[in-house]
Structure formats: C-alpha cells, structure tokens
C-alpha cells in the first residue's frame, strides 16, 4: 500500500512504555499488606497500569467507551441470519439508552459515545452521536475490496481523532465497542489472513447462525479469501484491513493506535474489537503494551486470537454480545487494581510484620 499522510505515519510510530520503573513497581506491589501474589491477576494489571503511566499511583480518571457502528456489503451474500437494517436499529437503541452497553456504562460510571462510521441509514442529531460515516456501508468483499485506500485513511484518521478528543477531556482509560451486522465475517477474514490459522478456527456463529448457516458462512468466506490472495509475507495489515474490514473496524484500528500514542490505558473487548487490535498490532506492535484484555468471549476464534497476541484476559463470562460490554464489565476491576497500588498500605507504613520480619 502506498504511503499514508504524515499524520497517520506519525500515529503508526508508537514507543513501548519504559521498563525503567518495573522493579520499583513490583516492589510497591509486593510490600502491600498482603501475601505476595495474593491478589492474583490484579497484581499483573496494577503493574501494567503503573508501567503505562510511569507511576506507583496510577490515575484512571474519566473512563470512556467509544462504540463504532458500520454496515458490511458482504451481508448481501447471506453470512448473517439478521437483516442489515438491525445495525441502524441498534444504533437507535444505543442512543435511546436501552442496550446492554448503555446499562453497563451507567452502572460503572463510563462515558459512552456512539460513532456512525458507515451505517446504511440516516440518524437524527443526538448528544451522544458522532455522525461521521465514511460511506453508507462497505462494498461486498466477495466482489471487490471492502474499501478504497482513501476510505481506509479517512476511517483510521477519524477513529484516531475521537480518541484525541476524549484524551483532551481528561480520559485516562478507554474501551472500544462495535455494532455491525456481518462484522464477525469481516473479523474472521482479518484473523485468518493475519494469523495464518485455518478459516474454520476463525469463523463463529456471530449473531447465532445454526449449523447450516455456519457451513454457508464458512464457504462464503473461503471464496472471499481465495478472491483476494495475500501479497507479501507477512501480509500487509492495512491492505488486509482495506480488503476485508468494515468502517467501524478501521476506525477502531485508528483509535487503538491513537490511544497507545497518547499513553492511555486501553481495555480490549471481544472478537471484533480484538480483530481491530490485531491489525493495529501488526502496524505497531507496541500498541499491545498499553492494553488490558477484558475477557475471553464465547465466539469461535477469540481465544486463538488472544493467544496469537500473547494476551491474558481478566474474565471468562461466556459473553458474545460485543458492543464493548466485556470491556465495560472489566473496567471496575481495573480501577480496583489501580486503587490498591495507589492507596493500599505497605507493611512498613501500617506497622504490620511481613514474612521476613516475622522470621527474623
């Protein structure tokens, strides 16, 4: 793919957080008033938060959830039992406050924003809606690449810009959700092409296809992958995104890169959101150092994609809804990890004997 704009080229250049504080962070965690390791995964998360922010008192002020919505041309081939109109209907549900992600964001004090990345519909103005569609849905990637290079660049730039806006408002922790009938098909193709795993290991039931529907969906995606053979080893991630992606996935990819560039704590949701991160990590591997993985979903392929990224998810709740719901549920745990590192007393400060003192 030809060169991108200077703005995007800078965005792709992400440095990993410094490891200079690693020992002091581990010492701070180990000397809290608890047996070493007794807070389990929260200790790992606390260390990551401290490294991202280069502080033993991490601050997760103003959590935000950005939900990107877009339609997929491949739905016309019959990959989903739901009609494409459901994407727009769910966006209206988000704006009305009635979806699961609305409920979880309200319950956990998370600022929520809905972004129309490319839905085949028009929406009324709403305080929670950012209406910036790249186009009214992608092309059917059975017939042609899902998007043009210009559309891809527009989507990446728009996703990054939303993160910049939230960072300017004081956001320190951010998650990304999605809505788009057909987007598990897009994510499965991205996963297969970028990981090399067999397609059946990447294709799941999505919104709930039956066995016959799953076989049909897999056959359609086999045809799509064959129609667009990989060029280069490894395949170019942005060419792959342009070929099989959705506008909501492309905007999420830009959002991941911008969030890492700005040093935000990124909370990763399920299969679709992780597919966008997979693309971003192939562009700039350091983006992964800013991520906390919320959960392992029940969608086929998600666990394998997490393994490909070397990820350790916090939760396993059998979720497969998307929308950012798993990330919203994990954010209170991540806040708790930050709070124990920031506020919990040390043995010395509390006058409590630790194991070494007791044995002396």
C-alpha positions in Angstrom: 0.0 0.0 0.0 1.3 3.5 -0.8 2.4 5.9 1.9 -0.1 7.4 4.2 -0.4 11.0 5.3 2.3 12.4 7.6 -0.4 12.5 10.4 -1.0 8.8 10.1 2.6 7.9 9.6 3.4 9.6 12.9 0.5 7.7 14.5 1.9 4.4 13.4 5.2 5.1 15.2 4.4 4.1 18.8 7.1 3.6 21.5 6.6 1.0 24.2 6.3 2.3 27.8 9.7 2.4 29.6 10.7 -0.5 31.7 12.7 1.7 34.0 10.2 1.6 36.8 9.5 -2.1 36.6 11.5 -3.0 39.7 10.0 -0.2 41.8 6.5 -1.1 40.7 7.0 -4.7 41.6 8.4 -3.7 45.0 5.4 -1.4 45.6 3.1 -4.3 44.8 5.0 -6.9 46.9 5.2 -4.7 50.0 1.5 -4.0 50.3 -0.2 -5.6 53.4 -0.9 -8.9 51.8 0.9 -12.1 51.0 2.9 -11.8 47.7 0.7 -12.7 44.7 -2.4 -13.0 46.7 -4.3 -10.5 44.6 -3.7 -12.7 41.6 -4.4 -11.1 38.2 -5.0 -7.7 39.8 -1.3 -7.6 40.6 -0.4 -8.1 37.0 -2.9 -5.5 35.9 -1.6 -3.0 38.5 2.0 -3.5 37.2 0.8 -2.8 33.7 -1.1 0.3 34.7 1.9 1.6 36.6 4.2 1.0 33.7 1.9 2.7 31.2 1.6 5.8 33.4 5.1 5.5 34.9 3.7 5.9 38.3 3.1 3.9 41.5 -0.1 5.9 41.9 -2.0 5.3 38.6 -4.9 7.6 37.8 -7.8 6.2 35.7 -9.9 9.4 35.7 -12.8 9.6 33.3 -13.2 6.2 31.6 -14.8 6.3 28.2 -16.4 3.8 25.8 -16.5 4.5 22.1 -18.9 2.3 20.2 -18.3 2.4 16.4 -21.1 1.2 14.0 -20.9 0.3 10.4 -22.6 -1.9 7.8 -20.9 -4.6 5.6 -21.6 -5.3 2.0 -20.9 -9.0 2.5 -24.2 -9.3 4.3 -25.8 -9.5 0.8 -24.1 -12.9 0.4 -26.1 -14.4 3.3 -23.5 -14.6 6.1 -25.9 -13.5 8.8 -29.5 -14.5 9.8 -30.2 -10.9 10.7 -31.0 -8.2 8.1 -28.7 -5.3 7.6 -31.3 -2.9 9.0 -30.6 -4.2 12.5 -27.3 -2.2 12.6 -29.3 1.1 12.3 -31.9 -0.2 14.7 -29.3 -1.0 17.3 -27.7 2.4 16.9 -31.0 4.0 17.7 -31.3 1.6 20.7 -27.8 2.9 21.9 -29.0 6.5 21.5 -32.1 5.7 23.5 -30.1 4.2 26.3 -31.6 0.7 26.1 -28.8 -1.6 25.1 -26.6 -3.7 27.3 -23.6 -1.4 26.8 -25.7 1.6 28.0 -26.7 -0.2 31.1 -23.1 -1.3 31.9 -21.7 2.1 31.2 -24.2 3.8 33.5 -23.6 1.2 36.2 -19.9 1.7 36.1 -19.6 5.5 35.5 -18.2 5.2 32.0 -18.7 8.0 29.5 -20.3 6.5 26.3 -20.2 7.8 22.8 -21.7 6.2 19.6 -19.9 6.8 16.3 -21.6 6.3 13.0 -18.6 5.0 11.0 -20.6 3.9 8.0 -24.2 2.7 8.6 -26.7 2.4 5.7 -29.1 4.9 7.4 -29.5 8.5 8.4 -29.8 9.4 12.1 -31.3 12.4 13.9 -28.9 14.6 15.8 -28.2 13.4 19.3 -25.8 14.5 22.0 -24.3 11.0 22.2 -23.9 10.5 18.5 -20.8 11.4 16.4 -22.1 11.2 12.9 -19.0 10.8 10.6 -19.8 8.0 8.1 -17.1 7.2 5.6 -19.8 5.8 3.3 -23.1 4.0 3.6 -21.6 0.6 4.2 -18.6 -1.2 2.7 -18.6 -3.0 -0.6 -19.2 -6.7 -0.7 -15.7 -8.2 -0.4 -16.7 -11.2 -2.4 -16.6 -8.9 -5.4 -14.1 -6.1 -4.6 -12.0 -4.9 -1.7 -14.3 -3.6 1.1 -13.0 -0.1 0.9 -10.7 2.1 -1.1 -7.4 3.3 0.2 -8.9 6.8 0.6 -11.8 5.4 2.6 -9.4 3.4 4.8 -7.3 6.5 5.5 -10.4 8.5 6.3 -11.6 5.8 8.8 -8.2 5.5 10.5 -7.9 9.3 10.9 -11.5 9.7 12.2 -11.0 6.9 14.8 -7.8 8.5 16.0 -9.4 11.9 16.2 -12.2 10.7 18.5 -9.5 9.4 20.9 -7.7 12.7 20.8 -10.9 14.5 21.7 -11.5 12.2 24.7 -7.9 12.5 25.9 -8.3 16.3 25.8 -11.3 15.9 28.1 -9.2 14.1 30.7 -9.9 10.5 29.7 -7.2 8.1 31.0 -8.9 4.7 30.4 -10.7 3.9 27.2 -12.5 1.0 25.6 -13.9 0.4 22.1 -17.1 -1.4 21.2 -18.8 -2.1 17.9 -22.1 -2.8 16.1 -22.4 -4.0 12.5 -24.3 -6.9 11.1 -21.8 -9.1 9.2 -18.8 -7.9 11.2 -17.9 -11.3 12.6 -17.3 -12.3 8.9 -15.0 -9.4 8.4 -13.1 -10.1 11.6 -12.8 -13.8 10.8 -11.2 -13.0 7.4 -8.8 -10.5 9.1 -7.9 -13.1 11.7 -7.3 -15.8 9.1 -5.1 -13.7 6.8 -3.1 -12.1 9.6 -2.6 -15.2 11.8 -2.5 -17.9 9.1 -4.8 -20.1 11.2 -7.3 -22.3 9.3 -10.5 -20.5 8.5 -12.8 -22.9 10.4 -10.8 -22.0 13.6 -11.7 -18.3 12.9 -15.4 -18.5 11.9 -18.1 -18.5 14.6 -21.8 -18.3 14.8 -21.8 -14.5 15.2 -25.4 -13.4 15.9 -26.4 -17.0 16.2 -26.4 -18.9 12.9 -27.3 -22.6 13.0 -25.1 -25.4 11.7 -26.2 -25.0 8.2 -25.7 -21.2 8.4 -22.3 -21.7 9.8 -21.3 -24.0 6.9 -22.7 -21.5 4.4 -20.9 -18.6 6.1 -17.6 -20.5 6.1 -17.9 -21.4 2.4 -18.6 -17.8 1.6 -15.6 -16.6 3.4 -13.4 -19.3 1.8 -14.5 -17.8 -1.5 -13.7 -14.3 -0.4 -10.2 -15.2 0.8 -9.5 -17.0 -2.4 -10.7 -14.0 -4.4 -8.1 -11.8 -2.7 -4.9 -13.8 -2.3 -2.3 -12.4 0.1 0.5 -10.4 -1.3 3.7 -10.4 0.7 4.9 -12.3 3.7 3.7 -11.4 6.2 0.5 -9.9 4.6 0.3 -6.1 4.8 -2.1 -5.4 7.7 -3.6 -2.3 6.2 -4.1 -3.8 2.8 -5.8 -6.7 4.6 -8.0 -4.2 6.5 -9.0 -2.4 3.3 -9.8 -5.7 1.7 -11.9 -7.4 4.4 -12.6 -4.7 7.0 -15.6 -2.7 8.0 -15.5 1.1 8.6 -16.2 0.5 12.3 -13.2 -1.9 12.5 -11.0 0.5 10.6 -12.0 3.4 12.9 -11.3 1.2 15.9 -7.8 0.4 14.5 -7.0 4.1 14.3 -8.4 4.6 17.8 -6.2 1.9 19.2 -3.1 3.4 17.7 -4.0 6.9 18.9 -4.8 5.7 22.4 -1.4 4.0 22.6 0.3 7.0 21.2 -1.3 9.2 23.9 -0.4 6.7 26.7 -4.0 5.8 27.6 -4.9 2.6 29.3 -6.8 0.6 26.6 -9.4 -2.0 27.7 -9.9 -4.6 24.9 -13.4 -6.2 24.4 -14.3 -9.2 22.4 -13.8 -10.8 18.9 -14.5 -7.8 16.7 -12.6 -5.4 18.9 -9.7 -7.7 19.2 -9.6 -8.2 15.4 -9.1 -4.4 15.1 -6.4 -4.6 17.7 -4.8 -7.5 15.7 -4.5 -5.2 12.7 -3.2 -2.3 14.9 -0.6 -4.6 16.5 0.7 -5.6 13.1 1.1 -2.0 12.2 2.8 -1.1 15.5 3.4 -4.0 18.0 4.0 -1.6 20.9 0.2 -0.9 21.0 -0.2 -4.1 22.9 1.8 -2.7 25.8 -1.0 -0.3 26.5 -3.8 -2.9 26.6 -5.6 -4.8 29.3 -7.7 -7.6 27.9 -11.1 -7.7 29.4 -12.3 -11.2 28.7 -12.3 -14.3 26.5 -15.6 -14.4 24.6 -17.6 -17.4 23.5 -17.2 -16.5 19.8 -15.1 -19.1 18.0 -11.7 -17.8 17.3 -11.4 -15.3 20.1 -9.3 -17.4 22.4 -7.0 -18.3 19.5 -6.7 -14.6 18.6 -5.9 -13.8 22.2 -3.2 -16.5 22.2 -1.8 -15.0 19.0 -1.5 -11.7 20.7 0.0 -13.2 23.9 -2.9 -11.8 25.9 -4.1 -12.8 29.3 -7.8 -11.9 29.7 -9.2 -10.9 33.0 -12.7 -12.6 32.7 -14.4 -15.5 31.2 -18.1 -15.0 31.4 -19.4 -16.7 28.3 -20.1 -13.4 26.6 -20.5 -13.0 22.8 -22.6 -9.8 22.5 -19.9 -7.3 21.5 -20.8 -3.6 21.9 -17.9 -3.2 24.3 -19.9 -5.0 27.0 -17.0 -7.1 28.3 -14.7 -4.1 28.5 -17.3 -2.1 30.4 -17.7 -5.0 32.9 -13.9 -5.3 33.4 -13.3 -1.6 34.0 -14.3 -1.7 37.7 -11.7 -4.4 38.3 -9.1 -2.4 36.5 -10.0 0.6 38.7 -9.6 -1.6 41.7 -6.1 -2.7 40.6 -5.1 1.0 40.2 -6.6 1.8 43.6 -4.8 -1.0 45.5 -1.5 0.1 44.0 -2.2 3.8 44.8 -3.9 3.5 48.2 -3.2 0.2 50.0 -0.8 0.4 52.9 2.6 -1.1 53.0 3.8 -3.4 55.8 6.2 -0.8 57.0 3.6 2.1 56.8 0.9 0.2 58.6 3.3 -1.3 61.3 2.4 -4.8 60.2 5.0 -7.5 60.2 5.7 -9.2 56.9 7.1 -12.7 56.5 10.7 -11.6 56.5 10.2 -9.5 59.7 8.4 -12.3 61.4 11.2 -14.8 60.7 14.0 -12.5 61.7 
